[in-house]
Structures are given as structure tokens and as C-alpha cells.
Amino acid sequence: MRASAFRRRAFAEACARAGLPVPELDEDGKRIGREVEPPHVHDLRHARATLLFQARASPREVMEQLGHTDPRLALRINAGVLDEMKLRTADAMGELMQAASADEGKVIALPTMN
């Protein structure tokens, strides 16, 4: 199936069923008008990567799922940072700081990235 036919038939129908804006397309699959920005097929890849990271998948696992050759690509391009992920990171840092202040004078060994 050509990409234009997929967008016109399958993807537009899936968007409509999900209650998302449906793009108006001409017979070649090109969008007509831009009043409401409908989702793009590639948005599904971004959403998948973000959800995998939210589920604490490693960059390598996400890379393999998306078919990338380098985990940095998955981190740089496909991973939207969700608010929950930001809060989890901030909470972890807060716990480290509290542990450090509770153990005055003691050195806390932090994990390293090797």
C-alpha cells in the first residue's frame, strides 16, 4: 500500500475512531488546509519511545524496539520527557540530598556511568 493510500484510508480512519482530528486529504494523500494539526503517523514512534522510557526501559531496549543503530538516537530524537519522569528524577535527587545531610561528614558513593 502506498503511503498516501495508508494515510487516506487506514490512518485517517484510526484517528477518527480515537476521537483525534482527522486530516483532510486530497486523492494523492496530501493534506488540505491546516486549521487543526492532526497527528502524523511518525507521532506513534515518538509516543512508543516515550512510553517505553516511562516504563523504565533502557535506552538500548528502546533502540532495539525502534530499529535504531545507536541508543543515543532514541534518547535524542524519540523520547519526549514526561512530567512524571521529571518528578521521578527530582525525587531521586532529593532522596540523595537528604541521605547526604543525614550522614553529616560521611561521603556517599554515587553510581557512575561506565
C-alpha positions as a Markdown table, in Angstrom:
| # | Residue | x | y | z |
|---|---|---|---|---|
| 1 | Met | 0.0 | 0.0 | 0.0 |
| 2 | Arg | 1.4 | 3.4 | -0.9 |
| 3 | Ala | 2.0 | 5.8 | 1.9 |
| 4 | Ser | -0.7 | 8.2 | 0.6 |
| 5 | Ala | -3.3 | 5.5 | 0.5 |
| 6 | Phe | -2.4 | 4.4 | 4.0 |
| 7 | Arg | -2.8 | 8.0 | 5.3 |
| 8 | Arg | -6.0 | 8.5 | 3.4 |
| 9 | Arg | -7.6 | 5.2 | 4.4 |
| 10 | Ala | -6.2 | 3.4 | 7.5 |
| 11 | Phe | -4.6 | 6.2 | 9.5 |
| 12 | Ala | -7.4 | 8.8 | 9.0 |
| 13 | Glu | -10.0 | 6.1 | 10.0 |
| 14 | Ala | -7.9 | 5.2 | 13.1 |
| 15 | Cys | -7.7 | 8.9 | 14.1 |
| 16 | Ala | -11.4 | 9.3 | 13.7 |
| 17 | Arg | -12.1 | 6.2 | 15.8 |
| 18 | Ala | -9.8 | 7.5 | 18.5 |
| 19 | Gly | -11.5 | 10.9 | 18.5 |
| 20 | Leu | -8.5 | 12.7 | 17.1 |
| 21 | Pro | -8.5 | 15.4 | 14.5 |
| 22 | Val | -8.8 | 13.8 | 11.0 |
| 23 | Pro | -6.7 | 15.4 | 8.3 |
| 24 | Glu | -8.5 | 16.4 | 5.1 |
| 25 | Leu | -6.6 | 14.7 | 2.3 |
| 26 | Asp | -6.8 | 15.0 | -1.5 |
| 27 | Glu | -6.7 | 12.0 | -3.7 |
| 28 | Asp | -2.9 | 11.9 | -3.6 |
| 29 | Gly | -2.9 | 11.8 | 0.2 |
| 30 | Lys | -1.7 | 15.4 | 0.6 |
| 31 | Arg | -3.3 | 17.4 | 3.4 |
| 32 | Ile | -5.8 | 20.2 | 2.6 |
| 33 | Gly | -5.9 | 23.1 | 5.0 |
| 34 | Arg | -4.2 | 23.3 | 8.3 |
| 35 | Glu | -6.8 | 24.6 | 10.7 |
| 36 | Val | -6.2 | 21.8 | 13.2 |
| 37 | Glu | -2.9 | 19.9 | 13.2 |
| 38 | Pro | -3.8 | 16.2 | 13.0 |
| 39 | Pro | -1.5 | 13.6 | 14.3 |
| 40 | His | 1.2 | 12.2 | 12.0 |
| 41 | Val | 2.0 | 8.5 | 11.6 |
| 42 | His | 5.5 | 9.2 | 12.9 |
| 43 | Asp | 4.0 | 10.5 | 16.1 |
| 44 | Leu | 3.3 | 6.9 | 17.0 |
| 45 | Arg | 7.0 | 6.2 | 17.1 |
| 46 | His | 7.6 | 9.1 | 19.4 |
| 47 | Ala | 4.8 | 8.0 | 21.7 |
| 48 | Arg | 6.1 | 4.5 | 21.8 |
| 49 | Ala | 9.6 | 5.6 | 22.8 |
| 50 | Thr | 8.2 | 7.9 | 25.4 |
| 51 | Leu | 6.0 | 5.2 | 26.9 |
| 52 | Leu | 8.9 | 2.7 | 26.9 |
| 53 | Phe | 11.1 | 5.2 | 28.7 |
| 54 | Gln | 8.3 | 5.9 | 31.2 |
| 55 | Ala | 8.1 | 2.2 | 31.9 |
| 56 | Arg | 11.9 | 2.4 | 32.7 |
| 57 | Ala | 13.1 | 0.6 | 29.6 |
| 58 | Ser | 16.8 | 1.1 | 29.0 |
| 59 | Pro | 18.0 | 3.2 | 26.0 |
| 60 | Arg | 19.3 | 0.0 | 24.4 |
| 61 | Glu | 15.8 | -1.6 | 24.7 |
| 62 | Val | 14.1 | 1.4 | 23.2 |
| 63 | Met | 16.8 | 1.5 | 20.4 |
| 64 | Glu | 16.0 | -2.1 | 19.6 |
| 65 | Gln | 12.3 | -1.6 | 19.6 |
| 66 | Leu | 12.5 | 1.3 | 17.2 |
| 67 | Gly | 15.1 | -0.2 | 15.0 |
| 68 | His | 17.8 | 2.4 | 15.6 |
| 69 | Thr | 21.5 | 1.6 | 15.5 |
| 70 | Asp | 22.6 | 3.8 | 18.4 |
| 71 | Pro | 20.8 | 4.3 | 21.7 |
| 72 | Arg | 21.7 | 8.0 | 21.7 |
| 73 | Leu | 19.4 | 8.4 | 18.7 |
| 74 | Ala | 16.4 | 7.1 | 20.7 |
| 75 | Leu | 17.3 | 9.4 | 23.6 |
| 76 | Arg | 17.8 | 12.5 | 21.4 |
| 77 | Ile | 15.0 | 12.2 | 18.9 |
| 78 | Asn | 12.3 | 9.9 | 20.1 |
| 79 | Ala | 12.0 | 10.4 | 23.8 |
| 80 | Gly | 9.7 | 13.1 | 24.9 |
| 81 | Val | 10.3 | 13.9 | 28.6 |
| 82 | Leu | 7.1 | 13.3 | 30.5 |
| 83 | Asp | 6.3 | 15.3 | 33.7 |
| 84 | Glu | 6.2 | 12.0 | 35.6 |
| 85 | Met | 9.8 | 11.3 | 34.5 |
| 86 | Lys | 10.9 | 14.7 | 35.6 |
| 87 | Leu | 9.3 | 14.3 | 39.0 |
| 88 | Arg | 10.9 | 10.8 | 39.5 |
| 89 | Thr | 14.3 | 12.2 | 38.7 |
| 90 | Ala | 13.8 | 15.2 | 41.1 |
| 91 | Asp | 12.5 | 12.9 | 43.8 |
| 92 | Ala | 15.6 | 10.6 | 43.5 |
| 93 | Met | 17.9 | 13.6 | 43.7 |
| 94 | Gly | 16.0 | 14.9 | 46.8 |
| 95 | Glu | 16.5 | 11.5 | 48.5 |
| 96 | Leu | 20.2 | 11.6 | 47.8 |
| 97 | Met | 20.5 | 15.0 | 49.2 |
| 98 | Gln | 18.5 | 14.0 | 52.4 |
| 99 | Ala | 20.7 | 11.0 | 52.8 |
| 100 | Ala | 23.8 | 13.2 | 52.5 |
| 101 | Ser | 22.6 | 15.7 | 55.1 |
| 102 | Ala | 21.6 | 12.9 | 57.5 |
| 103 | Asp | 25.1 | 11.4 | 57.3 |
| 104 | Glu | 27.0 | 14.6 | 58.0 |
| 105 | Gly | 30.6 | 14.3 | 57.2 |
| 106 | Lys | 30.2 | 10.9 | 55.5 |
| 107 | Val | 30.9 | 10.5 | 51.8 |
| 108 | Ile | 28.1 | 8.9 | 49.8 |
| 109 | Ala | 29.2 | 6.8 | 46.9 |
| 110 | Leu | 27.1 | 7.8 | 43.9 |
| 111 | Pro | 26.7 | 5.3 | 41.0 |
| 112 | Thr | 28.9 | 6.0 | 38.0 |
| 113 | Met | 28.1 | 5.6 | 34.3 |
| 114 | Asn | 30.6 | 3.2 | 32.8 |
